[in-house]
Amino acid sequence: MQTLGMCGLQHLAVILYVLYKKVLTPKLATRYLTFYLGNGTAPAGLYLKDNSVWVAEITTQKIIEFNIDRENGVVTGINKSKGNSNK
């Protein structure tokens, strides 16, 4: 097996850096997004389905639907659905 010289190690370091920044980091990066439920609410559970988040609220005894806005697979916002219902 041939050993890497200093030039070879520098190239290996560059390759590993590019691999880390361009391939691994975007897949490992996690972004957190919060959304406001209102004053006096006590969320008890979340249910995620397709582009909706359903939140069970204890104080109002309602299940509220929120729409998830996505752009290129990334969540850009969460907004209360206009068709909220008490289910």
N, C-alpha and C positions, 0 to 999 in steps of 0.2 A: 504494500500500500504506500502510495506517495504522500508525503507530508505537504501541507500548505505553507507556502512562504508568506512573508508579510503582505505582499500584493494580493495573494489568494485569500488571506484572512480578511482584508479590507473589502474585497469583492463579496465574500460570504456575508460580512456584516451588512453591506448595502442590500443584498438580496433578502436577508432576514428582516431588515427594517422595512423594505417595500412590502414584503409579505405581511408583516404585522400591520402596517398602516392601511394598506389597500384591500387586503383580503380578510384578515381576522378581526380587526377593530370594528368595522361597520356591522359585523354580525354579532359581536359581543356587546356593543354599546347599547345601553338601555336608557331610554328617556322616560321620565315620569311626567304625567299630566294630571292636574287636579281640576275638579269642577265643583262649583258652588251649589249646594242643595237648598240653602235658605236658613234663616234663623230658626232656632227651636226644633230642628229636625234631628232625628236619631236613626240614622241608617242601620238596618239590621242585617242586610244581605245584598249581594250583587249577583246578577245573572247576566252573562255575556252571550249574545247570539247574533251572528252576522254583523251588521253595523248598528247594533243596539245594545245598550246597557240598561238593565232593569234594576231599580233600587227599591228595596222594601223599607218603608219608613214606619217606625214604631209609633211616633207621636201622632201622625195623621192617619195611621192605619190604611195607607195607600201603597200601591206599587206604581212607581213613576218610571216612564220610559225616557231614555236619553238617546239621541242619535249621535253616532260617531262619524266625524268628518275625517276622511283620509285623502292623502295626496301621495301618489307613488308608494303606497303601502305604509306610509307613516301617518300616525294619528296627528291631526292638526287642530282638532277641537272636539268638544263634547257639549251638545246643546240639548236643552229640554225639548222633547217632542211636542208638537202642537196638538197631537191627538192623545194626550194623557188620559188615562182612565183609571178608575178604581177597580182593580181586579182582585 
